[in-house]
Amino acid sequence: MQTSKCRVRAMLAPEGRLKVAINYGNPVLAQRREDGEPGGVSAALARALAAELDVAVGFVTYDAAGAVVADLEHADWRLAFLARDPKRAETIHFTSPYVLIEGTYLVPEAAPFAEVEALDRDGVRIAVGEGAAYDLYLSRTLQHAELVRAPTSAAAIELFVEQGLDAAAGVRQPLTRYAEAHGGYRVLPGRFTAIEQCMALPRAQAEVADYVEAFLARMKHEGMVQRALSESGQGDAEVAP
């Protein structure tokens, strides 16, 4: 039997407000609106869930996913939107994904690399946003290349350019936008991983995960996730099945 709405409210919004972490570090999922409030598919899902529970929504915003995870111990949020990762799963419960995002590389136009696999070699230095899902993935999988960390994903691109590194790892869409806006760079075809973007709950609230999972399944089935992506200018992002 699915957890009751009353129990979900008690667990996720005990004071009548659903506190939601929004990560501006992934512009595919979250953007700051002209009125200063969070926009994008993650904020749309949060508002829809709060409306279904008949509670207010309050946003806690961050510039990087690592900061969202770090704030978990302070109980600053009850719901977040994060990429699923084994390390994070030790303290966070993840739903099924709602969006799939490609992790790839931005490289200089003249770089010898033609595919993502070619970068894992001695002497190659890759800029990453510290604590991002692709940082965690590459930290586990790269055997030879060196990761050079910046505080955020956007700062990783700046670090790559300023220090003349071999590549910047990240989400395909913002890397592509950078390459289109700045001459001398290109984004490699293919991907080193498909990043599963999920709704996330602290383990302490995991008993109501079935309700959140069912809610997300309905939002995908009804087309809400695709509409929210399109309305925020991210219509090329892939909705997870």
C-alpha positions as a Markdown table, in Angstrom:
| # | Residue | x | y | z |
|---|---|---|---|---|
| 1 | Met | 0.0 | 0.0 | 0.0 |
| 2 | Gln | 1.3 | 3.4 | -0.9 |
| 3 | Thr | 2.3 | 5.8 | 1.9 |
| 4 | Ser | -0.6 | 8.2 | 2.7 |
| 5 | Lys | -0.5 | 11.8 | 1.7 |
| 6 | Cys | -0.8 | 12.7 | 5.4 |
| 7 | Arg | 2.3 | 10.7 | 6.3 |
| 8 | Val | 4.2 | 12.3 | 3.4 |
| 9 | Arg | 3.3 | 15.8 | 4.6 |
| 10 | Ala | 4.5 | 14.9 | 8.1 |
| 11 | Met | 7.8 | 13.6 | 6.8 |
| 12 | Leu | 8.6 | 16.1 | 4.1 |
| 13 | Ala | 6.8 | 19.2 | 5.2 |
| 14 | Pro | 6.4 | 18.9 | 9.0 |
| 15 | Glu | 5.9 | 22.7 | 9.4 |
| 16 | Gly | 3.7 | 23.1 | 6.3 |
| 17 | Arg | 6.6 | 23.9 | 4.0 |
| 18 | Leu | 8.5 | 21.6 | 1.6 |
| 19 | Lys | 12.2 | 22.6 | 1.8 |
| 20 | Val | 13.8 | 21.9 | -1.6 |
| 21 | Ala | 17.4 | 22.1 | -2.6 |
| 22 | Ile | 18.0 | 23.5 | -6.1 |
| 23 | Asn | 21.4 | 23.2 | -7.8 |
| 24 | Tyr | 22.1 | 26.0 | -10.2 |
| 25 | Gly | 25.3 | 24.3 | -11.1 |
| 26 | Asn | 23.4 | 22.2 | -13.7 |
| 27 | Pro | 21.7 | 24.7 | -16.1 |
| 28 | Val | 19.8 | 21.9 | -17.9 |
| 29 | Leu | 17.7 | 21.4 | -14.8 |
| 30 | Ala | 17.6 | 24.7 | -13.0 |
| 31 | Gln | 17.9 | 28.3 | -13.9 |
| 32 | Arg | 17.3 | 31.6 | -12.1 |
| 33 | Arg | 14.2 | 33.3 | -13.4 |
| 34 | Glu | 13.9 | 37.1 | -14.0 |
| 35 | Asp | 12.1 | 37.4 | -10.7 |
| 36 | Gly | 15.0 | 35.8 | -8.9 |
| 37 | Glu | 13.1 | 32.6 | -8.1 |
| 38 | Pro | 14.2 | 29.1 | -9.3 |
| 39 | Gly | 13.0 | 28.0 | -12.7 |
| 40 | Gly | 13.5 | 24.9 | -14.8 |
| 41 | Val | 12.3 | 21.3 | -14.6 |
| 42 | Ser | 13.5 | 20.6 | -11.0 |
| 43 | Ala | 11.7 | 23.7 | -9.6 |
| 44 | Ala | 8.6 | 22.8 | -11.6 |
| 45 | Leu | 8.6 | 19.3 | -10.1 |
| 46 | Ala | 9.1 | 20.7 | -6.6 |
| 47 | Arg | 6.2 | 23.1 | -7.0 |
| 48 | Ala | 4.0 | 20.4 | -8.4 |
| 49 | Leu | 4.7 | 18.0 | -5.5 |
| 50 | Ala | 4.1 | 20.8 | -3.0 |
| 51 | Ala | 0.8 | 21.6 | -4.7 |
| 52 | Glu | -0.3 | 18.0 | -4.6 |
| 53 | Leu | 0.6 | 17.8 | -0.9 |
| 54 | Asp | -1.2 | 21.1 | -0.3 |
| 55 | Val | 1.9 | 22.7 | 1.4 |
| 56 | Ala | 4.0 | 25.7 | 0.6 |
| 57 | Val | 7.4 | 25.3 | -1.1 |
| 58 | Gly | 10.7 | 26.9 | 0.0 |
| 59 | Phe | 13.8 | 26.8 | -2.0 |
| 60 | Val | 17.4 | 26.5 | -0.7 |
| 61 | Thr | 19.7 | 27.3 | -3.6 |
| 62 | Tyr | 23.2 | 26.1 | -4.3 |
| 63 | Asp | 25.9 | 26.6 | -7.0 |
| 64 | Ala | 27.1 | 23.0 | -7.0 |
| 65 | Ala | 25.7 | 19.6 | -6.3 |
| 66 | Gly | 28.5 | 18.9 | -3.8 |
| 67 | Ala | 27.2 | 21.7 | -1.6 |
| 68 | Val | 23.7 | 20.2 | -1.7 |
| 69 | Val | 25.1 | 16.9 | -0.4 |
| 70 | Ala | 27.2 | 18.6 | 2.2 |
| 71 | Asp | 24.2 | 20.4 | 3.6 |
| 72 | Leu | 22.3 | 17.2 | 4.2 |
| 73 | Glu | 23.8 | 16.8 | 7.7 |
| 74 | His | 22.3 | 20.2 | 8.6 |
| 75 | Ala | 18.8 | 19.2 | 7.5 |
| 76 | Asp | 18.5 | 22.3 | 5.3 |
| 77 | Trp | 16.4 | 20.4 | 2.8 |
| 78 | Arg | 13.9 | 17.5 | 2.6 |
| 79 | Leu | 13.9 | 17.1 | -1.2 |
| 80 | Ala | 16.6 | 17.6 | -3.8 |
| 81 | Phe | 17.3 | 17.0 | -7.4 |
| 82 | Leu | 20.6 | 15.2 | -7.8 |
| 83 | Ala | 22.4 | 12.7 | -10.1 |
| 84 | Arg | 22.4 | 9.2 | -8.7 |
| 85 | Asp | 25.8 | 8.0 | -7.5 |
| 86 | Pro | 26.9 | 5.1 | -5.3 |
| 87 | Lys | 28.7 | 7.3 | -2.9 |
| 88 | Arg | 25.8 | 9.7 | -2.4 |
| 89 | Ala | 23.5 | 6.7 | -2.1 |
| 90 | Glu | 25.1 | 6.0 | 1.3 |
| 91 | Thr | 23.1 | 8.9 | 2.8 |
| 92 | Ile | 20.5 | 9.8 | 0.2 |
| 93 | His | 17.6 | 7.8 | -1.4 |
| 94 | Phe | 17.2 | 8.3 | -5.1 |
| 95 | Thr | 14.1 | 7.8 | -7.2 |
| 96 | Ser | 14.2 | 6.5 | -10.7 |
| 97 | Pro | 15.7 | 9.1 | -13.1 |
| 98 | Tyr | 13.5 | 11.8 | -14.7 |
| 99 | Val | 16.2 | 13.1 | -17.1 |
| 100 | Leu | 19.3 | 11.5 | -18.6 |
| 101 | Ile | 22.3 | 13.8 | -19.3 |
| 102 | Glu | 25.5 | 13.0 | -21.2 |
| 103 | Gly | 28.8 | 13.6 | -19.5 |
| 104 | Thr | 31.5 | 14.5 | -22.1 |
| 105 | Tyr | 34.5 | 16.8 | -22.7 |
| 106 | Leu | 35.2 | 20.3 | -24.0 |
| 107 | Val | 38.7 | 20.4 | -25.6 |
| 108 | Pro | 40.7 | 22.9 | -27.7 |
| 109 | Glu | 39.9 | 22.8 | -31.4 |
| 110 | Ala | 43.4 | 21.6 | -32.2 |
| 111 | Ala | 43.5 | 18.9 | -29.5 |
| 112 | Pro | 44.4 | 15.4 | -30.9 |
| 113 | Phe | 41.4 | 13.7 | -29.1 |
| 114 | Ala | 38.6 | 12.4 | -31.3 |
| 115 | Glu | 36.7 | 10.4 | -28.7 |
| 116 | Val | 36.2 | 10.5 | -25.0 |
| 117 | Glu | 38.1 | 7.3 | -24.3 |
| 118 | Ala | 41.3 | 8.9 | -25.7 |
| 119 | Leu | 41.7 | 11.2 | -22.7 |
| 120 | Asp | 42.5 | 8.6 | -20.1 |
| 121 | Arg | 46.3 | 8.7 | -20.6 |
| 122 | Asp | 49.3 | 9.8 | -18.6 |
| 123 | Gly | 49.9 | 13.6 | -18.6 |
| 124 | Val | 46.3 | 14.5 | -19.5 |
| 125 | Arg | 44.7 | 17.1 | -17.1 |
| 126 | Ile | 41.0 | 17.5 | -17.0 |
| 127 | Ala | 39.1 | 20.2 | -15.2 |
| 128 | Val | 36.0 | 19.2 | -13.2 |
| 129 | Gly | 33.5 | 20.7 | -10.8 |
| 130 | Glu | 34.3 | 19.3 | -7.4 |
| 131 | Gly | 31.6 | 16.9 | -6.1 |
| 132 | Ala | 29.6 | 16.9 | -9.4 |
| 133 | Ala | 28.3 | 13.6 | -10.5 |
| 134 | Tyr | 30.8 | 13.4 | -13.3 |
| 135 | Asp | 33.7 | 14.2 | -10.9 |
| 136 | Leu | 32.6 | 11.2 | -8.8 |
| 137 | Tyr | 32.3 | 9.0 | -11.8 |
| 138 | Leu | 35.6 | 10.0 | -13.3 |
| 139 | Ser | 37.3 | 9.7 | -9.9 |
| 140 | Arg | 36.3 | 6.0 | -9.9 |
| 141 | Thr | 37.0 | 5.2 | -13.5 |
| 142 | Leu | 40.0 | 7.1 | -14.9 |
| 143 | Gln | 43.2 | 5.2 | -14.6 |
| 144 | His | 45.8 | 7.6 | -15.9 |
| 145 | Ala | 44.4 | 11.2 | -16.5 |
| 146 | Glu | 44.6 | 13.7 | -13.7 |
| 147 | Leu | 41.5 | 15.6 | -12.4 |
| 148 | Val | 41.9 | 19.3 | -11.6 |
| 149 | Arg | 39.0 | 20.5 | -9.4 |
| 150 | Ala | 37.2 | 23.8 | -9.4 |
| 151 | Pro | 34.4 | 24.9 | -7.0 |
| 152 | Thr | 31.6 | 24.6 | -9.6 |
| 153 | Ser | 31.0 | 23.3 | -13.1 |
| 154 | Ala | 31.1 | 26.8 | -14.6 |
| 155 | Ala | 34.4 | 27.5 | -12.8 |
| 156 | Ala | 35.8 | 24.3 | -14.2 |
| 157 | Ile | 35.5 | 25.6 | -17.7 |
| 158 | Glu | 37.2 | 28.8 | -16.6 |
| 159 | Leu | 40.0 | 26.8 | -15.0 |
| 160 | Phe | 40.4 | 24.7 | -18.2 |
| 161 | Val | 40.8 | 27.9 | -20.3 |
| 162 | Glu | 43.0 | 29.9 | -17.8 |
| 163 | Gln | 45.4 | 27.1 | -17.1 |
| 164 | Gly | 45.5 | 25.6 | -20.6 |
| 165 | Leu | 44.3 | 22.2 | -19.4 |
| 166 | Asp | 43.6 | 19.4 | -21.9 |
| 167 | Ala | 39.9 | 19.2 | -21.3 |
| 168 | Ala | 36.9 | 20.3 | -19.2 |
| 169 | Ala | 34.5 | 17.5 | -18.2 |
| 170 | Gly | 30.8 | 18.3 | -17.8 |
| 171 | Val | 27.3 | 18.2 | -19.1 |
| 172 | Arg | 27.0 | 18.3 | -22.8 |
| 173 | Gln | 24.6 | 21.2 | -23.2 |
| 174 | Pro | 26.6 | 23.9 | -21.3 |
| 175 | Leu | 29.8 | 22.7 | -22.8 |
| 176 | Thr | 28.3 | 23.0 | -26.3 |
| 177 | Arg | 27.0 | 26.5 | -25.6 |
| 178 | Tyr | 30.5 | 27.5 | -24.5 |
| 179 | Ala | 32.1 | 26.1 | -27.6 |
| 180 | Glu | 29.5 | 27.9 | -29.8 |
| 181 | Ala | 30.1 | 31.2 | -28.1 |
| 182 | His | 34.0 | 31.0 | -28.0 |
| 183 | Gly | 36.1 | 30.2 | -31.0 |
| 184 | Gly | 38.8 | 27.5 | -30.7 |
| 185 | Tyr | 37.0 | 24.9 | -28.8 |
| 186 | Arg | 34.9 | 21.8 | -29.6 |
| 187 | Val | 32.9 | 19.2 | -27.7 |
| 188 | Leu | 33.7 | 15.5 | -28.2 |
| 189 | Pro | 31.1 | 13.2 | -29.6 |
| 190 | Gly | 30.0 | 10.3 | -27.5 |
| 191 | Arg | 29.9 | 10.3 | -23.7 |
| 192 | Phe | 31.9 | 8.8 | -20.8 |
| 193 | Thr | 28.7 | 8.3 | -18.8 |
| 194 | Ala | 24.9 | 8.8 | -18.9 |
| 195 | Ile | 24.1 | 10.8 | -15.8 |
| 196 | Glu | 20.8 | 9.8 | -14.2 |
| 197 | Gln | 19.1 | 12.8 | -12.7 |
| 198 | Cys | 16.7 | 11.8 | -9.9 |
| 199 | Met | 14.6 | 13.2 | -7.1 |
| 200 | Ala | 16.4 | 12.7 | -3.9 |
| 201 | Leu | 15.4 | 12.3 | -0.2 |
| 202 | Pro | 17.5 | 12.1 | 2.9 |
| 203 | Arg | 17.7 | 8.5 | 4.1 |
| 204 | Ala | 15.7 | 9.6 | 7.2 |
| 205 | Gln | 12.8 | 10.4 | 5.0 |
| 206 | Ala | 13.1 | 7.3 | 2.8 |
| 207 | Glu | 10.0 | 5.7 | 4.1 |
| 208 | Val | 7.9 | 8.0 | 1.9 |
| 209 | Ala | 10.0 | 7.3 | -1.2 |
| 210 | Asp | 7.2 | 5.2 | -2.7 |
| 211 | Tyr | 4.9 | 8.2 | -2.9 |
| 212 | Val | 7.6 | 10.4 | -4.5 |
| 213 | Glu | 8.4 | 7.6 | -6.9 |
| 214 | Ala | 4.7 | 7.3 | -8.0 |
| 215 | Phe | 4.4 | 11.1 | -8.3 |
| 216 | Leu | 7.5 | 11.3 | -10.6 |
| 217 | Ala | 6.2 | 8.4 | -12.7 |
| 218 | Arg | 2.9 | 10.3 | -13.2 |
| 219 | Met | 4.7 | 13.5 | -14.1 |
| 220 | Lys | 6.7 | 11.7 | -16.8 |
| 221 | His | 3.8 | 9.8 | -18.1 |
| 222 | Glu | 1.6 | 13.0 | -18.3 |
| 223 | Gly | 4.3 | 14.9 | -20.2 |
| 224 | Met | 5.0 | 17.4 | -17.5 |
| 225 | Val | 8.7 | 16.7 | -17.4 |
| 226 | Gln | 9.1 | 17.2 | -21.2 |
| 227 | Arg | 7.0 | 20.4 | -21.0 |
| 228 | Ala | 9.0 | 21.9 | -18.2 |
| 229 | Leu | 12.2 | 21.2 | -20.1 |
| 230 | Ser | 10.9 | 22.8 | -23.3 |
| 231 | Glu | 9.5 | 25.8 | -21.4 |
| 232 | Ser | 12.9 | 26.4 | -19.8 |
| 233 | Gly | 14.8 | 26.2 | -23.1 |
| 234 | Gln | 16.1 | 22.7 | -22.5 |
| 235 | Gly | 13.9 | 20.7 | -24.9 |
| 236 | Asp | 16.8 | 18.8 | -26.3 |
| 237 | Ala | 17.4 | 17.1 | -22.9 |
| 238 | Glu | 16.3 | 13.4 | -22.8 |
| 239 | Val | 13.4 | 12.5 | -20.5 |
| 240 | Ala | 14.2 | 9.2 | -18.8 |
| 241 | Pro | 11.9 | 6.3 | -19.6 |
